[in-house]
Amino acid sequence: MTVLDDRSFETYREASMPVLETERLILRAPRLEDVKAIAALANDRRIAENTRRIPHPYTVADAEQFVRGVNAGGGEMALVITLADGTLIGSCGLGLLDGAVPEIGYWLGVPYWGKGFATEAVRAVIDYAFAELNHHALQAGARVTNPASRRILEKCGFQWTGVGLCRIRAIASSAPIDMFRLDRGLWASLKSWREVRRVA
Ligand SMILES: CC(C)(COP(=O)(O)OP(=O)(O)OC[C@H]1O[C@@H](n2cnc3c(N)ncnc32)[C@H](O)[C@@H]1OP(=O)(O)O)[C@@H](O)C(=O)NCCC(=O)NCCS
């Protein structure tokens, strides 16, 4: 048996992950060389308090643990989001919490908010989840105090299914969240409609 060093292991794991390209963005597997950039962006209370699992403060060690631990199989997937020039701006992925419907999650560094980047990245992961992973539905949650996230989900076709309570690590407590779901059939019809509009 050969024990893989860090670089070989990373290369091996990255080979099994997709690279998604959008008009302005590239989504790819996180690498050890990304940890400083991830920590610098994610170490912001406005991000941690709106995600389930990101701690605050968020250190380089947290980022390293994230990079080493993700994409190890089991149906979960995390990609970093970069601009075309390689600048890392955030992350987007699929998690498995309870049951068979994967949950989409995402965050962007604050300097990159308000430019439509999150919507663009989320659309790419949704398309990948349905077209390549063959999921039949996706779910998502947004804190009731997070209208930007709610708007992204609505723009991507997610339907509101109710309000629930969700444990937020950074506040060491639970908070109300709006819950959403997107079924494969709705995704397919929205996608064909988008494509017809692009051709027209
Ligand atoms: C939520 C987040 C990803 C948004 O990123 P972004 O790149 O700014 O999002 P986009 O620009 O693609 O879209 C945001 C939409 O929300 C709207 N929006 C932003 N702030 C808003 C507010 N206070 N009230 C209502 N709508 C708002 C924007 O106008 C935009 O909609 P539009 O395209 O129709 O104009 C980013 O703020 C973030 O990382 N927040 C912390 C982590 C987080 O909340 N993650 C989501 C977990 S569910």
The ligand as an ORCA input file, in Angstrom:
! r2SCAN-3c Opt
* xyz 0 1
  C     -26.444     35.826      0.851
  C     -25.223     36.112     -0.012
  C     -24.651     34.794     -0.511
  C     -25.658     36.984     -1.194
  O     -24.609     37.112     -2.130
  P     -24.700     38.132     -3.371
  O     -23.658     37.784     -4.356
  O     -24.727     39.514     -2.839
  O     -26.129     37.754     -3.961
  P     -26.700     38.178     -5.391
  O     -26.129     39.509     -5.765
  O     -26.512     37.051     -6.362
  O     -28.266     38.273     -5.121
  C     -28.763     38.914     -3.966
  C     -30.189     39.332     -4.224
  O     -30.758     39.738     -2.981
  C     -31.163     41.089     -3.076
  N     -30.946     41.698     -1.766
  C     -29.766     41.985     -1.191
  N     -29.985     42.535      0.020
  C     -31.331     42.576      0.192
  C     -32.200     43.035      1.221
  N     -31.685     43.563      2.339
  N     -33.530     42.921      1.053
  C     -34.045     42.375     -0.070
  N     -33.272     41.907     -1.096
  C     -31.946     42.024     -0.956
  C     -30.319     41.690     -4.165
  O     -30.912     42.870     -4.702
  C     -30.280     40.533     -5.151
  O     -31.499     40.416     -5.845
  P     -31.683     40.999     -7.362
  O     -30.668     40.292     -8.214
  O     -33.083     40.649     -7.707
  O     -31.427     42.471     -7.294
  C     -24.134     36.877      0.772
  O     -24.705     38.041      1.297
  C     -23.539     36.047      1.902
  O     -22.571     35.316      1.697
  N     -24.111     36.197      3.119
  C     -23.626     35.461      4.297
  C     -23.802     33.959      4.179
  C     -25.211     33.582      3.779
  O     -26.164     34.270      4.072
  N     -25.296     32.436      3.084
  C     -26.580     31.903      2.707
  C     -26.955     30.857      3.688
  S     -28.573     30.326      3.384
*
